[in-house]
Amino acid sequence: MQILFCRSNPIDPDPRVEKEARALISAGYQVQAIGWDRSADLPLVEEKDGIKIQRLAIKAKFGNGLGNLPALLAWQIGLMIWLLKKNKTYEIIHACDFDTILPALIAKFFI
């Protein structure tokens, strides 16, 4: 079974996601994660402890309030497009953040 974690941070590091993913891997699951790289400085694809991490590089500032609304919408649209394009690479979506729920809910109909 293939599980995808969706996270609105770059997963660099993200101890909670990494701990859950390692537990799932040890139970025999395949795990990948997609995150939002707001700095656009990190590798787009990385493997860490058996977790394939992919990042969408969409620049945004932290703590900018409504000033980040365009970037947030770009992230959600980018995530939804990624989920729809890659829908054969996962069977379960775990939306870890409020910012990832809507794209995950839409994509679930195409799994």
C-alpha positions, 0 to 999 in steps of 0.5 A: 500500500502506498501512502502520501503525506501532504504537508504545508512545510518543506519537511526539512525536518518534520519530526512528526511526519518522519516518525509516522512515515518510519513506523509505516515503512517498518510495517511494510508500507511505501511512503512518500511526502509532498511539501511546500518549500516557501524559500525555493532553496531546497532540493525538489526531490529527496529521499530520507530514511526510505521516505521519498520527499517531493517539494513544490517550490512556491515562494512565500513569506512566513507570518505575512498574514493575508499578504500570503493569500496569492502564494497560498492559493498557488500552493493549493492549486499546485498541490491539486495539480500534482495530486491529480497527475501523480494519482497512480503513485499513492493509494492513501492521502494523509493531509497533515494541515488545513492548507492541504485538506481541500486539494486532498479531498478533491484528489481522493475522487480520482484515486 
